[in-house]
């Protein structure tokens, strides 16, 4: 009777007394990390399938391996010692591999938070027009010389929608502080979340050039310009930023360019280095905008 066990450094078949077959993983932290990640995701490793070729009735104590071996946790407890040092491995490789896995897990979790933020932004975008329609309906209703109690249900619905929008905006601010603190500081949480949504995710936004970030959200105007109509857009959704919206028209294009460059740097830090650089970026941006306004 053979038993199957997977350690972080290899796959082993043993018969209670000795190891009868083994496949050792490459002595490389990235290779080890890849296998640890696949194990974490519940996948079967190629080495695990390979070691079982020609074997029958193999027992495993790992539920993940129940697809390829008989699962019996009590029967498969190993009485032999399988130590990494015996196969030329040391704990430093495991430490480095574990860090790589942790970084990958954080990145995947951020991706999930991206999706949450994107859904919240889209929900707000659907709720606000509906709220505006209700406001218009209520204005018309209130012009009547007589209103019965049925108007109250409309008022309550509008209030609930406005409350939901505020709750979503607060959640966006909280989530953005976790996944994109630099972007939040430079663009504001809600505008930053909208940029992430339009780009299709934090990492996608981080790989976009500043020129694309500057006009993101103005795709229709850009398409018309490329088709030979009108002028190229100077800014897209970043126009919502007060630094642009409250500036003189002749300054907006240059300010949009500065803001887009700053956002591009900030979002790269959020997505890749995880360093907090917003304070320095903001100081440089504000100095440059001040120069634009003075000229």
C-alpha positions, -999 to +999 in steps of 0.1 A: +000+000+000+014+033-011+006+068+003+008+101-016+019+133+001+029+167-013+054+189+005+063+224-006+095+211-022+082+179-039+057+150-042+063+117-025+050+081-025+059+062+007+049+028+023+050+038+059+086+028+063+104+046+034+100+068+004+095+046-027+092+074-053+097+111-054+095+141-078+114+171-065+104+206-075+129+230-091+151+249-065+137+282-075+114+304-054+092+314-084+087+278-095+079+268-059+055+298-056+037+287-088+030+253-073+020+266-039-004+290-056-020+261-076-023+240-045-039+270-027-064+272-056-072+235-052-056+223-084-038+191-091-001+195-099+014+178-130+040+162-107+012+146-086-004+131-117+030+119-130+040+102-098+008+081-098+014+066-133+013+028-131+002+030-094-030+016-080-048+019-047-028+049-036-041+066-004-039+103+004-048+124+034-052+156+013-088+162+002-075+182-028-060+150-041-091+129-037-097+132-075-066+111-082-061+090-050-083+074-024-090+100+004-084+085+038-070+111+062-065+087+092-048+059+072-024+081+054-006+098+083+031+096+076+054+080+102+085+089+083+102+123+083+104+141+050+126+172+055+135+198+029+172+198+038+174+161+028+167+172-007+189+202-009+163+228+000+164+254+028+137+275+045+149+307+027+134+294-006+101+287+012+101+322+027+107+339-007+081+317-024+056+325+003+061+362-002+054+358-039+022+339-032+012+366-007+017+393-033-003+373-058-031+369-033-032+406-025-032+414-063-061+390-068-080+404-038-075+439-053-090+427-085-121+416-066-123+450-049-119+466-083-151+447-094-169+459-063-160+495-069-169+492-106-204+478-097-209+506-072-200+533-097-223+518-123-251+516-097-247+552-089-248+561-126-281+542-130-297+556-098-289+593-104-308+596-137-338+578-121-337+602-092-336+631-117-367+617-134-385+614-101-376+650-093-391+662-125-422+642-119-426+656-084-422+691-097-450+686-122-471+669-095-467+698-071-479+723-096-513+707-094-538+727-073-545+695-054-524+665-044-536+634-026-514+612-003-501+591-033-474+618-039-458+607-006-448+573-020-429+591-048-412+614-023-402+583-001-388+565-032-367+595-042-354+599-007-344+562-006-326+565-039-307+596-026-298+577+006-286+547-014-263+570-036-248+585-004-242+550+011-225+538-021-203+570-023-192+564+013-184+527+005-164+538-025-144+562-004-136+534+021-127+509-006-106+534-025-085+541+006-076+504+006-068+497-030-059+531-044-049+556-017-026+576-040-053+579-067-079+589-041-056+617-028-049+631-062-083+627-080-107+622-052-122+588-043-153+590-065-136+604-095-107+579-090-133+551-089-149+563-121-115+563-138-109+527-126-144+518-139-139+534-173-105+517-177-118+483-167-097+479-135-069+494-114-041+476-132-055+485-167-057+521-156-021+519-143-008+507-177-025+535-197-005+565-208-013+599-193-026+611-227-052+583-226-062+590-190-066+627-199-094+619-224-109+588-209-147+592-209-146+614-240-144+586-264-174+599-285-158+633-290-124+616-298-141+593-324-159+623-340-125+641-342-108+611-358-137+609-383-129+645-393-155+663-372-148+689-345-117+694-325-098+669-303-111+667-267-089+684-241-102+663-213-127+635-205-142+626-171-113+643-152-131+676-161-151+668-129-120+676-108-123+710-093-088+720-104-101+718-140-137+727-136-130+759-116-102+771-139-104+795-168-112+779-201-078+788-216-061+770-188-081+738-187-062+719-214-028+724-197-042+717-162-059+685-175-025+674-189-007+680-156-035+662-137-035+632-160+003+629-157+000+630-119-028+605-119-008+582-141+021+582-116-002+578-086-021+548-100+011+530-109+022+533-073-011+519-061-011+490-086+026+480-085+048+495-058+022+500-030+042+531-019+024+562-007+037+590-029+006+612-031+020+640-009+050+647-031+030+643-063+003+667-050+029+693-041+046+691-076+012+692-093+000+723-074+032+741-081+029+734-119-008+744-119+001+777-101+027+784-129+000+778-156-025+801-140+001+829-135+012+829-172 
